[in-house]
Amino acid sequence: MLELDERYIVDREGKKSAVILDIEEFEGLMELLKEYAGIETYDTEDVTKDIIEAFKDLKKGRIHPAREILNEL
């Protein structure tokens, strides 16, 4: 995990208005952001629909093997 030694610019009342980072810390944060941007987000709406359908099937007595369900994810 990236450790930061952040410093703040504050106004006369002490309210934080900006952050100062060393350039190495900033570059590290930018690299992390690039990595996170590359991670594909998971569409939970589709999963929710699948779960609802699975429960409907269970109520009707239909059972699906776990392998079948997991292959769809």
NULUMTOR-13831 format. One record per residue (C-alpha): residue number from 0; residue in one letter; x, y, z. Coordinates in Angstrom, 3 decimals. Example, Ala and Ser with C-alpha at 12.3 -4.5 7.8 and 13.67 -1.06 7.14 Angstrom:
2
pt resi=0&resn=A&c1=12.300&c2=-4.500&c3=7.800
pt resi=1&resn=S&c1=13.670&c2=-1.060&c3=7.140
//
This chain:
73
pt resi=0&resn=M&c1=0.000&c2=0.000&c3=0.000
pt resi=1&resn=L&c1=1.127&c2=3.482&c3=-0.809
pt resi=2&resn=E&c1=1.979&c2=5.601&c3=2.219
pt resi=3&resn=L&c1=1.451&c2=9.309&c3=1.849
pt resi=4&resn=D&c1=2.980&c2=12.210&c3=3.713
pt resi=5&resn=E&c1=0.319&c2=14.688&c3=2.695
pt resi=6&resn=R&c1=0.395&c2=18.296&c3=3.748
pt resi=7&resn=Y&c1=-2.503&c2=20.725&c3=3.538
pt resi=8&resn=I&c1=-3.009&c2=24.316&c3=2.567
pt resi=9&resn=V&c1=-5.537&c2=25.892&c3=4.914
pt resi=10&resn=D&c1=-7.359&c2=29.214&c3=4.880
pt resi=11&resn=R&c1=-7.416&c2=31.706&c3=7.759
pt resi=12&resn=E&c1=-10.138&c2=29.704&c3=9.513
pt resi=13&resn=G&c1=-8.152&c2=26.474&c3=9.237
pt resi=14&resn=K&c1=-10.357&c2=24.941&c3=6.533
pt resi=15&resn=K&c1=-8.386&c2=22.638&c3=4.221
pt resi=16&resn=S&c1=-8.399&c2=23.816&c3=0.619
pt resi=17&resn=A&c1=-5.589&c2=21.849&c3=-1.060
pt resi=18&resn=V&c1=-3.194&c2=18.938&c3=-0.563
pt resi=19&resn=I&c1=0.521&c2=18.940&c3=-1.194
pt resi=20&resn=L&c1=2.261&c2=15.654&c3=-2.041
pt resi=21&resn=D&c1=5.826&c2=14.828&c3=-2.922
pt resi=22&resn=I&c1=6.152&c2=14.139&c3=-6.643
pt resi=23&resn=E&c1=7.013&c2=10.471&c3=-5.974
pt resi=24&resn=E&c1=3.807&c2=10.061&c3=-3.964
pt resi=25&resn=F&c1=1.799&c2=11.767&c3=-6.696
pt resi=26&resn=E&c1=3.312&c2=9.517&c3=-9.365
pt resi=27&resn=G&c1=2.537&c2=6.463&c3=-7.233
pt resi=28&resn=L&c1=-1.087&c2=7.557&c3=-6.936
pt resi=29&resn=M&c1=-1.293&c2=8.083&c3=-10.682
pt resi=30&resn=E&c1=0.030&c2=4.556&c3=-11.299
pt resi=31&resn=L&c1=-2.580&c2=3.127&c3=-8.921
pt resi=32&resn=L&c1=-5.323&c2=5.047&c3=-10.704
pt resi=33&resn=K&c1=-4.168&c2=3.638&c3=-14.031
pt resi=34&resn=E&c1=-4.286&c2=0.115&c3=-12.592
pt resi=35&resn=Y&c1=-7.776&c2=0.629&c3=-11.170
pt resi=36&resn=A&c1=-8.986&c2=2.142&c3=-14.429
pt resi=37&resn=G&c1=-7.909&c2=-1.069&c3=-16.165
pt resi=38&resn=I&c1=-9.981&c2=-3.251&c3=-13.875
pt resi=39&resn=E&c1=-13.262&c2=-4.204&c3=-15.494
pt resi=40&resn=T&c1=-16.249&c2=-3.289&c3=-13.379
pt resi=41&resn=Y&c1=-18.726&c2=-6.026&c3=-12.637
pt resi=42&resn=D&c1=-22.324&c2=-5.438&c3=-13.652
pt resi=43&resn=T&c1=-24.297&c2=-6.264&c3=-10.526
pt resi=44&resn=E&c1=-27.626&c2=-5.684&c3=-12.255
pt resi=45&resn=D&c1=-27.139&c2=-8.816&c3=-14.355
pt resi=46&resn=V&c1=-26.154&c2=-10.820&c3=-11.280
pt resi=47&resn=T&c1=-29.229&c2=-9.612&c3=-9.414
pt resi=48&resn=K&c1=-31.449&c2=-10.733&c3=-12.309
pt resi=49&resn=D&c1=-29.738&c2=-14.145&c3=-12.297
pt resi=50&resn=I&c1=-30.284&c2=-14.522&c3=-8.554
pt resi=51&resn=I&c1=-33.964&c2=-13.596&c3=-8.872
pt resi=52&resn=E&c1=-34.392&c2=-16.153&c3=-11.666
pt resi=53&resn=A&c1=-32.609&c2=-18.797&c3=-9.595
pt resi=54&resn=F&c1=-34.976&c2=-18.226&c3=-6.657
pt resi=55&resn=K&c1=-37.987&c2=-18.412&c3=-8.963
pt resi=56&resn=D&c1=-36.675&c2=-21.728&c3=-10.281
pt resi=57&resn=L&c1=-36.169&c2=-23.015&c3=-6.728
pt resi=58&resn=K&c1=-39.768&c2=-22.175&c3=-5.847
pt resi=59&resn=K&c1=-40.866&c2=-24.178&c3=-8.881
pt resi=60&resn=G&c1=-38.685&c2=-27.099&c3=-7.795
pt resi=61&resn=R&c1=-36.113&c2=-26.623&c3=-10.540
pt resi=62&resn=I&c1=-32.521&c2=-26.994&c3=-9.436
pt resi=63&resn=H&c1=-29.447&c2=-26.039&c3=-11.464
pt resi=64&resn=P&c1=-26.008&c2=-27.532&c3=-10.872
pt resi=65&resn=A&c1=-23.534&c2=-25.046&c3=-9.381
pt resi=66&resn=R&c1=-21.179&c2=-25.653&c3=-12.326
pt resi=67&resn=E&c1=-23.871&c2=-24.478&c3=-14.737
pt resi=68&resn=I&c1=-24.529&c2=-21.311&c3=-12.759
pt resi=69&resn=L&c1=-20.847&c2=-20.502&c3=-12.197
pt resi=70&resn=N&c1=-20.034&c2=-20.893&c3=-15.881
pt resi=71&resn=E&c1=-22.536&c2=-18.134&c3=-16.640
pt resi=72&resn=L&c1=-20.800&c2=-15.631&c3=-14.337
//
